[in-house]
């Protein structure tokens, strides 16, 4: 089994989104069981003992808020661990926030997020690798769902002025492991909801929008060197008019779908990928001009479930989940699993744990999909 490449990526992202203990158990129908089975992590890597460090004195910068997915809802916390706040309603049996794609507006006052309506279908397909979610925009202090953008999608990113969103909908079939993305993209005006097409080339999937407004950050899929080698992902800069495509770094069996981010100064990129030394996934920072990637996350044998830049570009935040030495027997086996929200300097120093959450199964995502403004 490929434990580093694209197949492991899909198993992570198709993890069952079980409700937390405060909610009634979800029925184990065929669709849920399929997602549960696909969501199991089959890695046999041993779990090395880990200790979560406290923030180094004088290193915690209290700039802005970090928003993240927490057990089916939106939450945020200050970088000094204060003011933990909910930003979405209490769960019911019919709704669940999309874990991996929330994005804060450039001014930090609004959030674009997806929320599944479990008993309602949209005209857009619920496609691979996980079902598309209806897209909403709301103020952080706004009750309810906010404004329905009238579109379902998998990934999105704000324009630098906060007036628009670039939205991506994956249209590959659920049953296939694609050799390239089949995705549609639109620009959505947040105020009018008007939807226009883009010139993003075929085979690309949006990940971010550059601070100067000139470039999209995208990913493409590349076949492995041999027939049985894992599919790789390539990050790219694509001009918003589609006139220029520039590769960023080299292709790698990396977890970059929706996770790669351009730095606030537009000079670096943050992404998740494998370390050649320990062969596990980590958070990396790399100069867009092509310098060697620099690993910044110190943990071993954990799953990275989201990463983002601090507003000043001096630190990054990321979420990780424990990997057990023995895989679960099935998606519903009880196996207590810890997840952590972390920050660390771009040099990989002074890692600090801000928040933790425990799930009763390794198949449950409880912390992921973060942004910092």
N, C-alpha and C positions, 0 to 999 in steps of 0.2 A: 504494500500500500504506500502511495506517495504521501509522506507526512509533512512536506513543506510546500508543495506546489498548489495548483489551482483546486485540486479535489479537496484538500483540507480546507481551503478557503470556503468552498461551497458548504461543507458540512458545518462549519462554524456559523455561517450566515443563515443556514436553514434550521438553526436550533429552535426547538419548540419554545414558544413564548408563553409558558405556563403562567397563569395568574398568581400573584403572591398569596400568602396565607390569609389576608384580609378579604379575599374574594372567594366566591363559591367555585368549586373545582370545575374545570372545563370538561365538557363531554368528550369522551375519547372516540370520536367518530373517525371514519376512514381518513379524512383529510388531516386531522390532528395527528393520527398515528403515523402517517407518512412523514409529516414534518418532524415528528419526534424521532423517528428512525434515522432520517437524514441528519438530524441535529446532533447525534451522538458523536463524540470526539473519540476516534479510534486510535489515537497515538498511544504507544506503549512507553513513551519517554519517562524515566523515573523523575519524581518530584524531588528536587533538592530542597533542603530546608531553607526557608526564607524568613527574614526579619524585616518588618516594615519600618523604615527610619522615621524619626521625628524631624520636623523642620529645623534646619540649622539656624541658630540665633542670627538675626539680622538679614537672613536670606529670603524670607517670605515677603513678597511685595504685594501689598493689598490693592492692586489695580483691578477694577472691574469685578465681574462675576463669571463663574464657570457654570454653564448650564449642562445638564446631562440627563440621560434616560435613567429612571430609577423605578424598577419593578412595575413597568407599564404606564408610568406618569412622567411628566416633566418636572425637574427640580433644579435648583441652583444653589451655589455656595460661594462665599467670598474666599479668596486665596489664603486668608488667615484662619480659615475653618469656621468663621462666624456666619450667622444669618442664613442657615439652611432653610430654604423656602420651596414650597410647592408652587407650580405654575400651571397645573392642569387639574381638572376636577377629580374627585374620588372615582375609582373604577367601578364599573358595573359589568354585567355579563356581556354587554354588546360592544364595548369599545376597548381599544388597546393602542397606545402610541407606538409608531414605528421606531424601533430602537436605534437605528444607525444613522439617521439623516437630519436631525434637527440642526438648524443654522440660525444664529443670532444676526440681526441686521447690523450694518456697519456702525450705527450709533448706539447699539446695545439695547434699544428700547422695544424691539419686537423680535418674535421668533417665528421662523417658518418651519413647520413640522408636519409629519404625516400621522394620521390616526385612523386605524382600521375600524370600519363599521362591520362587525362580524355577521350581521344579518341583512346587510344591504350591499348590492353590487352596483358598480359603475359601468359605463359602456367600454372603458378601456380594459384591456385584458389583465388578469392577474398572472403575471408572467415570471419567468425564471430570472433571478435565483430565489426570490421570495415575493409574495404578492405585493403588487403596487398598492400604495395607500393614498387616499384622498388628501390633498395638500391644503393646509390652513395657515393663515398668518394672524397673529394676535399680539397685542401689547402684553408685556410681562405681568402687569397688574390687572389684566382684563380677565373677567370670569367667563366661563363657557369655552366654546371651541374657537371663537374668533371668526375671521372672515374666510369662508369657503372659496378657494381659488377656482373651483370648477374643473379640476384636473386631477388625475391620479398619476403617481410617479414613483420612482425608486430613489432618485438622487436630485439635488438642486443646490444652487449657490446664488448668493446675492450679488447684484451689481454694486460697484463701489459707492454709488450715491444712494443706495437703498430703495430705488424706485422700481426695480425689476428683479425677477428671478430667472435664471436659466434652469430649465427643468429637463430631466432625462427619464425616459421610460424604456426599460429593457423589453424587447419583444422576442427574445429567443424562447423556444419551447421549453417547458419545464423539464422534459425528459432528456434534453441534450446537454452535453458539456461542450460549449461552443468553441470553435476555432477563431471566431471573431465575434465582436458584439453585433447584434442587430438591435439598434436603439433609435428611437425618435427623440428629437430635442425641440424645445420651443422657448421663446422668451415671453414671459408673462408679466404684464404691467400690474403691479400690486394694487394700484388704485382703481383701475378700470377693469381689470381681469382680462384685458385684450390679449390674445395669444397670437404670436407671429412665429414663423419658421426661422431656422438658423441655417448657416452654411457649414456646420460642423461635419467633417467628412464621414463617410460611411465607415463603420468599424470602430469608431471612437465613442467613448462614454465620458460625459462631463464629470469633473471632480471639484473644480474651483474656478473662480473668476479673479483675475489679477487686480491688485489695488489701483493700477493706472487705467483699468478698463479696456486694455488693448488685447489681452490674451485670455483664453480659456486654458485651464489645465485639464487634460483628458488622459484616459488610459486606453490602450489597444492591447489585443491579445496576440501572442506570437507562438507558433508551434515550437515544441522542444527540439533539441538537436537530433534526437533519435525517436523512433516510432513510439517507444514506451516511456519517453521522458516527459516531465510535466509541462503543461502549457505555461508560458511566461507572460508577464505583463510589462508593457512599456509605457512610461509616463511621457507626455508630450505637451508642448505649448502650441496652441492653435490660435491664430489671429481670429478675432470675433467675426470678421467678414469671410473667414475660410481661406484667405489668400496665402497663408504661410503655415507650415507645420514643422516644428523643430523638436526632435527627440530630447528628453531630459534624462541623462544617465543611460545605463544599459538595461536591456531586458532582464528580468529576474522573476523567479517564482514568488512574487511578492503579493501581500495582501493590501492592495491599493484601491480597491473599488470604494469610492466615496470617502476614503480615509486620507488621501494625499491632499496637502494644503500648502498654498503659497504663503510665505512670510509677510508680515505687514510692510516690510521695505521692498518686497517684490524680488529679492535676490536669492532666496533659499526656498527649498521645498521640504516639507515634513511628510514622512510616509512610514508604512509598516512593511517590513520585509525580513528575510532570513539572514542570520549571521553565519558567515562561512566557518567560524570556529566551533560554535556549539550547536549549529543546525537547528536553532529554534527562532521564533519570531520576535522581533524587537522594533522599537521606534528609532528611526534614523532622521538625521538632518543632513541635507546636501546642498551645496551651492548649485544654483541653476546652470552656471557656466561650466559645470562638469567636474568639480572637485570630488574626491573620494567620499562616499557617504560616511557619516560619523554616528556611531551608535550612542544613544543617550539613555536608554532604559536599562537598568542594571539587573532586573529579575531574570531568572532562568526558568524554562519550562512553564510558561504561563501563556494564556491567550490574550492578545491585545485586541480590545473591542472599541477603540476610538482614540483619536489624538487631535490636538489643536494647538495653536500658538497663543501665547499671552499677547495682549494688545501692544506691548512695547517690543515684542520679539526676543526677549531675554530668557524666557522660560517656555516650556511646553507642558501641557497637561495630557494625561492619557489614562485609560481605564484598562485594567487587566483582571483576568479570572484564573483561578487556580486550576492546574491540570493534575489529576490524580495518577498515581503510579499504576493503578489497575483501572482499566476502562469500565464503564457501567455495563451491566448485563443487558439492560434495555433502558429506554428513555424515561421510564417511570420509577426506576430504582432510586431509593433514598441514599444519597451520598452527599453529605454536607460539603459545600463549596464556598470558599471566600472570594470576594471581589473587592478591588480597591480603586479609588480615584487618587491619582498621583500628580505631582508637579515635579519638574526637574529642570536644571539649567541647560541651556543649549550646548554646554560643554560636557554634559553628562554628570555634573557634580550637584551635590546638595538636593538629592531626591527627598521629597516630603509626602507623606500620606495625609490626605485631607478628609477622607471619608471611606468607610467600608460597609459592606452589606453581605449577608450570608444567605445562600439559597440551600434548599434541602436536596438539590439534585444538580449534577453537572450539566444537565440538559436545559437549565433555566438561566436566561440572561437577566441579571438584575442591575448592572451598571454598564453603560455604553454610550456611544454617540454624542460626544461632548463638543462644546464650543465656548469661547472665552472672549468677552468684549468688556 
